Amino acid sequence: MEVKPPNTDSIDMLVVFGFNKVGKTSNLMHLPNSFVLDLEGSAGYYGGRYEVLTEYAAKNKVGPATAVLRIADEILAKNKEKGSPIYDYIIIDSITKLEDIALTYATHLYKKSVIGANFTGTDVTAELPKGAGYLWLWKAFDLLLSPYKGLAKTLILVGRVKESSINKDDQEIEAIDLDLTGKLKKIIGYDCSGIGILKKSKDEPFTNILSFVNTSNDLATGARVAHLSGKEFVISKYNPDTQVLTTYWENVFPNLKS
C-alpha cells in the first residue's frame, strides 16, 4: 500500500489548559468563526459568539446538563440546514466545570436506572461502594461531551491546572496536571490531537506562550501531530497602550495562513 505523509492540518480536538487568569478565554475567542460554550461566565468580558450556560438554562427553564445537550442539538440542526458546520471552532470553557455538571448528571442517571431507583444520595462517586459511582461519572461526561465532537472543524476544551506531586528518584517534586478526575483525563487524552499549556512568557512582558513540550514535572502536556509535538509558540501579545491583543493561532492551525 502507498505510504502516506502525516496529516498536520487536521486537529479534531485540542485541549488548552493553564492557571487562572492567564488568558485562556481571551486568547481562544480570537479564533475566527468560533463559538464558546461558556460554562464559567467569563466570555462576556471579551465579546464574540458565545452562550452562557447559566443564562440559557434559566431562559429555557432546564438544568445545566439538559442545557449542554440542547445547545449541541441546536448547532447540529443549523449545520444540517447549511449543509456544513456553521463554526470552524467550538470552545468548551471549561471541562473542569463540565465535570461538575457531569457529576450531578451522573447521580440523576443512576437514580433513573433500575439498580439506582432507591438511591437517595447526592454524589454517586462518594456514596456508591468500591468506586462504582465513577463509572456513572464517566458515562455522564461522555454523554455531555460526545454531541460536540464533529460539530466544527476543531473542538477545543479549556482546562485548569491542578498542582500535584510525583515521586522521582525517591524524592517528591511538584508537578502540574490537567484538573480532571484521572480516568476522564485519560479518556480525553485518547481522543485529542494535543494538550497544550498556556503560560506567561518569562522573557517578554504581556506575551503568552502555548507549549506542547512535555517536561519531567508535567503530567498532561503533549501532542500527536508533528507540527505541535515538542514545540511551543508565542500565541499572543498584548499592547497595554492600545489595549489590543494580537494572537498567532496560525502556529497551531496552519490553514489560518490562507
Steps between C-alpha positions, in 0.01 A plus 500: 500500500600862445697671777309809605649812661375610842194722502626815669197720437222291650448568870165354598530571871744711700537568872637834618556524874667742735488679832215738579513846339776405256281593200356172374155635414614832353761331279265231373219743421732655239466190285294593193150358464506352847226431754551473876282285721561710809465294816703744710321826421814676374447538125297818537812688607645458151211484254446261210270208427418325824221357711513532878366170628338637816312763298386247242385258771306771681336628182392151395422382855724192478789362701867545399538153344186540289622845394835358385323235291244741353764748385679217317170398337439858385844526341452161332167615354663814359784291354248277323309801370818655359644169381829562678622609845399857584806538726864415438576479872279409794655579837372344823611715793570314718514121517563527874156659531360243257614229741307673781188496282568137406516401867150630565383344174660167597304494825182579303569219253570253777176585679308441176661158451356175632783444746496859625125549537523506880816713523439815703853643499639801319842381378539157344881521500512554874207284608505187284732221623822384333520797266189397306386861479793594279362281222190718503711816503695384195175408325340835581808696390512312170128558440553875545819531296441258211226706325754781446750279321478559127279810530792721390836461332664498843361453848709682760473414868618755755643360821649613828831401656501263794816514709616158611816315590689204359773276632823521304820337621339452842422870528163673486499781243225745410314421181226652287208308359167552328231558761278200427427172673769252392300281261335800334843644419599170339177482299556850363867428438411205277279717278684830472775606262686692768496642850671837530568715803455876470743700710656842533833556329792529743691727262241726337236694695136475385586192292343155522658170401310187401719199573471139391835414657471224758738556790592275792248666731217528245242221508280613212666702223579346161379457143464240228516728197853567379487881484395518867685211661781626723448859386398825663390823338437861576121491477415860592634845584307770680568870452401677823510843331250414226335219701525276192562128526669347194488122465701258287275198473641424155786334687252238622258500206708541182190549283445839662788630287291475186 
